[in-house]
Amino acid sequence: MNTSDVFEALDALQSAGVPCWVAGGWGVDILVGRQTRPHRDLDLAVDAAHEADALGALELLGYRIETEQRPARVELAAGGQRWVDLHPVAFDDEGLGRQADLGDGFFLYPHGAFDVGTLADRAVPCLSAAQQLDFRKGYALRDVDHHDIALLTAWGIGQTTEAPGRWAFD
């Protein structure tokens, strides 16, 4: 995935009215303001209430479901070169989010889990540094995880903002 692929997917989701936040490696790069490594896919936390709209918008770009693990995640592929991994997050009345995991548990998305970073001088909604670090616990870390953790640590967890729980594109 390159920057234009990321923006193409984000633009399609914005046009479809889908609130989403970039996570994973691209989310880290958005927090630090530049691409720091190659990325196989684009991880997106999406408002679960808009999951069908997200799938429809990405289908128009040629994406098809490749890995089905709902309600935890669904991975889509386009042409064997681009992948988008959707992580549906259900929000309660207070704006706190929950995403199912692959077992019987869930991941929490508190209000401080959301932030806004930049990529190619464009503001992009993403997960906060603290949330990104939290998601890199409980499994054997790969080289890319060590890279991302080093960037997040250098970037500084204290720089996160208290963005509203349902922040979407302007």
ChimeraX attribute file (.defattr): number of C-alpha atoms within 10 A of each C-alpha:
attribute: neighborCount
match mode: 1-to-1
recipient: residues
	/A:1	15
	/A:2	14
	/A:3	13
	/A:4	10
	/A:5	15
	/A:6	19
	/A:7	15
	/A:8	13
	/A:9	19
	/A:10	25
	/A:11	15
	/A:12	18
	/A:13	22
	/A:14	17
	/A:15	12
	/A:16	16
	/A:17	15
	/A:18	24
	/A:19	22
	/A:20	30
	/A:21	26
	/A:22	28
	/A:23	27
	/A:24	24
	/A:25	24
	/A:26	28
	/A:27	29
	/A:28	27
	/A:29	22
	/A:30	26
	/A:31	29
	/A:32	19
	/A:33	17
	/A:34	16
	/A:35	18
	/A:36	15
	/A:37	11
	/A:38	11
	/A:39	17
	/A:40	13
	/A:41	21
	/A:42	24
	/A:43	24
	/A:44	26
	/A:45	21
	/A:46	24
	/A:47	23
	/A:48	22
	/A:49	14
	/A:50	18
	/A:51	19
	/A:52	10
	/A:53	15
	/A:54	26
	/A:55	19
	/A:56	15
	/A:57	22
	/A:58	22
	/A:59	16
	/A:60	10
	/A:61	12
	/A:62	12
	/A:63	21
	/A:64	18
	/A:65	16
	/A:66	15
	/A:67	12
	/A:68	11
	/A:69	13
	/A:70	14
	/A:71	14
	/A:72	19
	/A:73	21
	/A:74	18
	/A:75	20
	/A:76	23
	/A:77	19
	/A:78	16
	/A:79	9
	/A:80	9
	/A:81	9
	/A:82	18
	/A:83	23
	/A:84	24
	/A:85	21
	/A:86	25
	/A:87	26
	/A:88	25
	/A:89	27
	/A:90	18
	/A:91	19
	/A:92	10
	/A:93	6
	/A:94	9
	/A:95	14
	/A:96	18
	/A:97	22
	/A:98	20
	/A:99	22
	/A:100	19
	/A:101	15
	/A:102	12
	/A:103	7
	/A:104	6
	/A:105	11
	/A:106	14
	/A:107	14
	/A:108	18
	/A:109	20
	/A:110	17
	/A:111	18
	/A:112	18
	/A:113	24
	/A:114	26
	/A:115	26
	/A:116	23
	/A:117	22
	/A:118	17
	/A:119	19
	/A:120	13
	/A:121	9
	/A:122	12
	/A:123	14
	/A:124	24
	/A:125	26
	/A:126	30
	/A:127	29
	/A:128	30
	/A:129	30
	/A:130	18
	/A:131	20
	/A:132	22
	/A:133	18
	/A:134	13
	/A:135	14
	/A:136	16
	/A:137	10
	/A:138	7
	/A:139	7
	/A:140	8
	/A:141	12
	/A:142	10
	/A:143	9
	/A:144	14
	/A:145	16
	/A:146	12
	/A:147	15
	/A:148	24
	/A:149	19
	/A:150	11
	/A:151	17
	/A:152	20
	/A:153	13
	/A:154	10
	/A:155	15
	/A:156	13
	/A:157	15
	/A:158	10
	/A:159	12
	/A:160	20
	/A:161	15
	/A:162	14
	/A:163	16
	/A:164	15
	/A:165	19
	/A:166	17
	/A:167	15
	/A:168	18
	/A:169	18
	/A:170	7
